[in-house]
Amino acid sequence: MICDRCDKPIPEGEAEHVPVFSGSGAGATVVLHRDGCRVSPTHPVPYPTGRGR
């Protein structure tokens, strides 16, 4: 199983399934390391990083 946050393999029994709800649909379930991990640099930032003008 691959972590949806850091793109690294998750050993057996160390995965956490997290439901993500969406107002416009059924949502999804993401799989993450149970102890936490860092976001992969290959993932796009899901929100603006700068402030508006």
BATIBA-709220 format. One record per atom (N, C-alpha, C, O, CB): residue in one letter; atom name; x, y, z. Coordinates in steps of 0.001 Angstrom, whole numbers, plus 524288, in hexadecimal, padded with zeros to 5 digits. Glycine has a CB too. Layout:
# residues N
REC	A	CA	X	Y	Z
...
//
This chain:
# residues 53
REC	M	N	8034F	7FB79	80000
REC	M	CA	80000	80000	80000
REC	M	C	8038B	804D8	80000
REC	M	O	80798	804EA	80296
REC	M	CB	7FC34	7FFF4	804C9
REC	I	N	801F9	808DE	7FD16
REC	I	CA	80509	80DB0	7FC8E
REC	I	C	80230	8121C	7FF64
REC	I	O	7FD6B	81299	7FF03
REC	I	CB	805EC	80F1C	7F6A7
REC	C	N	80518	8153F	8022E
REC	C	CA	802F1	819B9	8050D
REC	C	C	8014F	81DF3	80123
REC	C	O	8043E	81F3C	7FD8D
REC	C	CB	80707	81BF0	80911
REC	D	N	7FC9D	82017	801DE
REC	D	CA	7FAAF	82439	7FE6E
REC	D	C	7FD2F	8297C	7FF9F
REC	D	O	7FC92	82D21	7FC8B
REC	D	CB	7F4CD	824A9	7FEE5
REC	R	N	7FFF4	82A06	803EC
REC	R	CA	80275	82EF3	80545
REC	R	C	80826	82F20	80372
REC	R	O	809CF	832EE	80105
REC	R	CB	8022E	82FD4	80B22
REC	C	N	80B28	82AF8	804A0
REC	C	CA	810CB	82B27	80373
REC	C	C	81270	8278F	7FEF9
REC	C	O	816FD	827A5	7FD6C
REC	C	CB	813DC	829BA	80844
REC	D	N	80EE4	8246E	7FCE0
REC	D	CA	80FEE	820DF	7F87D
REC	D	C	813D7	81C92	7F9CB
REC	D	O	81658	81A77	7F645
REC	D	CB	811EC	823F0	7F3E1
REC	K	N	81468	81B39	7FEC7
REC	K	CA	817EA	81705	8005D
REC	K	C	814B7	81255	80227
REC	K	O	81040	812F6	803D2
REC	K	CB	81BA7	818DD	804C1
REC	P	N	816F0	80DA5	801D6
REC	P	CA	81416	808F6	80389
REC	P	C	812D5	8092C	80961
REC	P	O	815CF	80B4B	80C80
REC	P	CB	81748	80404	80250
REC	I	N	80E5E	806EC	80ABE
REC	I	CA	80CBC	80687	81031
REC	I	C	80D1D	800CD	811C3
REC	I	O	80AB1	7FD7B	80F44
REC	I	CB	8070B	808B5	81107
REC	P	N	81020	7FF8E	815E1
REC	P	CA	81073	7FA23	817B8
REC	P	C	80B21	7F823	81993
REC	P	O	807C0	7FB33	81B19
REC	P	CB	81476	7F9B0	81C27
REC	E	N	80A73	7F31C	81971
REC	E	CA	80599	7F08F	81B1D
REC	E	C	80425	7F23A	820A4
REC	E	O	80763	7F201	8242F
REC	E	CB	80626	7EA90	81AD6
REC	G	N	7FF53	7F3E2	82160
REC	G	CA	7FD5F	7F54C	8268B
REC	G	C	7FEA0	7FAD5	82841
REC	G	O	7FD29	7FC55	82C94
REC	G	CB	7FF7D	7F1A4	82A6E
REC	E	N	8014F	7FDFB	82503
REC	E	CA	802B1	8034F	82684
REC	E	C	7FFC3	8076E	82356
REC	E	O	80140	80C01	82357
REC	E	CB	80883	8041C	825E8
REC	A	N	7FB9D	805D5	820A2
REC	A	CA	7F898	80973	81D66
REC	A	C	7F3DB	80B77	82063
REC	A	O	7F19A	808C0	823A7
REC	A	CB	7F6DB	806C9	8184D
REC	E	N	7F26F	81043	81F2E
REC	E	CA	7EDB8	8128D	82165
REC	E	C	7EA4C	81452	81CDB
REC	E	O	7EC14	81736	81973
REC	E	CB	7EF06	81737	8252F
REC	H	N	7E56C	8129D	81CCC
REC	H	CA	7E1B4	81407	818B8
REC	H	C	7DE7C	818A6	81AB1
REC	H	O	7DBBB	8183A	81E9C
REC	H	CB	7DE19	80F47	81739
REC	V	N	7DEDC	81D0F	817F2
REC	V	CA	7DC4E	821DB	8199F
REC	V	C	7D833	8236D	81599
REC	V	O	7D983	82466	81113
REC	V	CB	7E059	8264A	81A69
REC	P	N	7D334	823AF	81732
REC	P	CA	7CF3A	8256B	81380
REC	P	C	7CF96	82B4C	812A9
REC	P	O	7D070	82E45	81658
REC	P	CB	7C9C1	823EB	81570
REC	V	N	7CEED	82CEE	80DC9
REC	V	CA	7CEEF	8327A	80C60
REC	V	C	7C9A0	83392	809FA
REC	V	O	7C84C	83172	805DF
REC	V	CB	7D390	833E9	8087A
REC	F	N	7C69E	836DC	80C86
REC	F	CA	7C154	837F4	80ABF
REC	F	C	7C157	83CAC	80721
REC	F	O	7C47E	84041	807B9
REC	F	CB	7BDA7	838E2	80F6A
REC	S	N	7BDCA	83C9B	80369
REC	S	CA	7BD7D	840C6	7FF8F
REC	S	C	7B7E2	842B8	7FF45
REC	S	O	7B431	83FA4	7FF5D
REC	S	CB	7BF69	83EE2	7FA22
REC	G	N	7B74E	847CA	7FEEC
REC	G	CA	7B21C	84A04	7FE7D
REC	G	C	7AFA4	8491E	7F92A
REC	G	O	7AAE5	8499E	7F893
REC	G	CB	7B252	84FBD	7FF9B
REC	S	N	7B2C8	847CF	7F553
REC	S	CA	7B0B7	84726	7F009
REC	S	C	7B0AB	84175	7EE3D
REC	S	O	7AF8B	84060	7E9B1
REC	S	CB	7B3E1	84A5E	7EC3F
REC	G	N	7B1DB	83DDD	7F1B6
REC	G	CA	7B1EB	8386A	7F017
REC	G	C	7B243	834BE	7F4B6
REC	G	O	7B178	8364F	7F930
REC	G	CB	7B66A	8376E	7EC6D
REC	A	N	7B372	82FDB	7F398
REC	A	CA	7B393	82BEA	7F7A9
REC	A	C	7B885	82C17	7FAF6
REC	A	O	7B8BC	829A7	7FF19
REC	A	CB	7B304	826A4	7F547
REC	G	N	7BC85	82EF2	7F931
REC	G	CA	7C169	82F23	7FC19
REC	G	C	7C4FB	82AAA	7FA95
REC	G	O	7C42C	8281C	7F696
REC	G	CB	7C05D	82F02	801EF
REC	A	N	7C8F2	829BA	7FDCB
REC	A	CA	7CCCB	825AA	7FCA5
REC	A	C	7CF52	823EB	801BC
REC	A	O	7CE4C	82626	805DF
REC	A	CB	7D0FF	827A9	7F8B7
REC	T	N	7D28F	82001	8016B
REC	T	CA	7D598	81E38	805E3
REC	T	C	7DB54	81E61	80460
REC	T	O	7DCD9	81C3B	8005A
REC	T	CB	7D3ED	8189E	807A4
REC	V	N	7DE88	820EB	80797
REC	V	CA	7E424	82116	806A4
REC	V	C	7E6DA	81D78	80A7E
REC	V	O	7E4F1	81C90	80ECF
REC	V	CB	7E646	826BF	8071F
REC	V	N	7EB51	81B6B	808E0
REC	V	CA	7EE5B	817DA	80C1A
REC	V	C	7F36F	81A9D	80D99
REC	V	O	7F666	81C46	80A33
REC	V	CB	7EF76	81292	8092C
REC	L	N	7F46D	81B1A	812B5
REC	L	CA	7F8F8	81DE6	814A2
REC	L	C	7FBFF	81A8F	81882
REC	L	O	7F9F3	816C2	81AA0
REC	L	CB	7F756	8230E	8172A
REC	H	N	800F8	81C0C	8196A
REC	H	CA	803EF	8198C	81D9D
REC	H	C	80154	81AD7	822D1
REC	H	O	7FFC7	81F4F	823A9
REC	H	CB	809C6	81B5E	81D96
REC	R	N	800D4	8171F	82638
REC	R	CA	7FE54	817E5	82B45
REC	R	C	80154	81BD4	82EA6
REC	R	O	7FEEE	81ED4	8318A
REC	R	CB	7FDDC	812AF	82E1F
REC	D	N	8068A	81BD8	82E50
REC	D	CA	809C0	81F45	8318F
REC	D	C	80AD3	8248B	82F0F
REC	D	O	80DB2	827AE	8314E
REC	D	CB	80ED3	81CA5	832C6
REC	G	N	808AC	8259D	82A94
REC	G	CA	80992	82A90	827E7
REC	G	C	80E43	82A49	8244C
REC	G	O	8119C	826E2	824E1
REC	G	CB	80A52	82EEB	82BD6
REC	C	N	80E80	82DD6	8209A
REC	C	CA	812BF	82E10	81CD1
REC	C	C	812B6	8336E	81A57
REC	C	O	80F3A	83695	81B5C
REC	C	CB	8123B	829B3	8189A
REC	R	N	81695	83478	81718
REC	R	CA	816F0	83982	81473
REC	R	C	81473	83921	80F10
REC	R	O	8146D	834F9	80CA5
REC	R	CB	81CB0	83B50	81403
REC	V	N	81260	83D76	80D3A
REC	V	CA	81004	83DAB	8080D
REC	V	C	81443	83D28	803EE
REC	V	O	81859	83FAB	80446
REC	V	CB	80CE5	842CB	8074A
REC	S	N	81346	839EB	80012
REC	S	CA	816F0	8392B	7FBCA
REC	S	C	81785	83E38	7F8B7
REC	S	O	813A1	840DE	7F7BA
REC	S	CB	81522	834B3	7F830
REC	P	N	81C4C	83FA2	7F72C
REC	P	CA	81CF3	8446D	7F414
REC	P	C	81A8F	8441C	7EEA4
REC	P	O	81A1B	84818	7EBFD
REC	P	CB	822A6	845B0	7F396
REC	T	N	81904	83F71	7ECEE
REC	T	CA	816AC	83EE0	7E7C2
REC	T	C	810D6	84014	7E7C6
REC	T	O	80E82	840A9	7E39B
REC	T	CB	81790	83965	7E5BA
REC	H	N	80E68	84079	7EC68
REC	H	CA	808D9	841B4	7ECB2
REC	H	C	8080D	8478B	7EBFE
REC	H	O	80AED	84AA8	7EE44
REC	H	CB	80680	83FDC	7F1F1
REC	P	N	8042E	84917	7E8DD
REC	P	CA	80318	84EB0	7E860
REC	P	C	800B4	850C0	7ED71
REC	P	O	7FE29	84DD4	7F04B
REC	P	CB	7FF64	84FC3	7E3B2
REC	V	N	80180	855B1	7EE8B
REC	V	CA	7FF4B	8581A	7F335
REC	V	C	7F96B	858D3	7F238
REC	V	O	7F7ED	85B3B	7EE55
REC	V	CB	80212	85D7E	7F485
REC	P	N	7F611	856C1	7F5B3
REC	P	CA	7F072	856EE	7F4B2
REC	P	C	7EDED	85C32	7F5CF
REC	P	O	7E92E	85CB6	7F53D
REC	P	CB	7EDCC	852DF	7F7E0
REC	Y	N	7F0F0	8601C	7F75E
REC	Y	CA	7EEC0	86537	7F8A5
REC	Y	C	7F2CB	86961	7F73D
REC	Y	O	7F769	8681C	7F6C9
REC	Y	CB	7ED30	8658C	7FE93
REC	P	N	7F144	86E32	7F68B
REC	P	CA	7F4FC	87252	7F530
REC	P	C	7F8F8	87329	7F994
REC	P	O	7F78A	8731F	7FE2B
REC	P	CB	7F214	87772	7F407
REC	T	N	7FDDB	873E8	7F83A
REC	T	CA	801E2	874AB	7FC29
REC	T	C	802B7	87A60	7FD72
REC	T	O	804DF	87B9E	80190
REC	T	CB	806ED	8724C	7FA5D
REC	G	N	8010C	87DE9	7F9FF
REC	G	CA	801BF	88381	7FAFC
REC	G	C	7FC9D	8860B	7FC67
REC	G	O	7F86E	883BB	7FBE0
REC	G	CB	8041B	88636	7F63B
REC	R	N	7FD05	88AD3	7FE33
REC	R	CA	7F849	88DBA	7FF84
REC	R	C	7F6A3	890F1	7FAC6
REC	R	O	7F9CF	8922E	7F761
REC	R	CB	7F92D	89150	80462
REC	G	N	7F199	89242	7FA9E
REC	G	CA	7EF92	89576	7F659
REC	G	C	7F1E2	89AEC	7F679
REC	G	O	7F41B	89C92	7FA68
REC	G	CB	7E9A2	895C3	7F69E
REC	R	N	7F15C	89DA9	7F23C
REC	R	CA	7F396	8A2F8	7F1F6
REC	R	C	7EFEC	8A6EB	7F428
REC	R	O	7F127	8AB91	7F43E
REC	R	CB	7F4EF	8A46E	7EC67
//
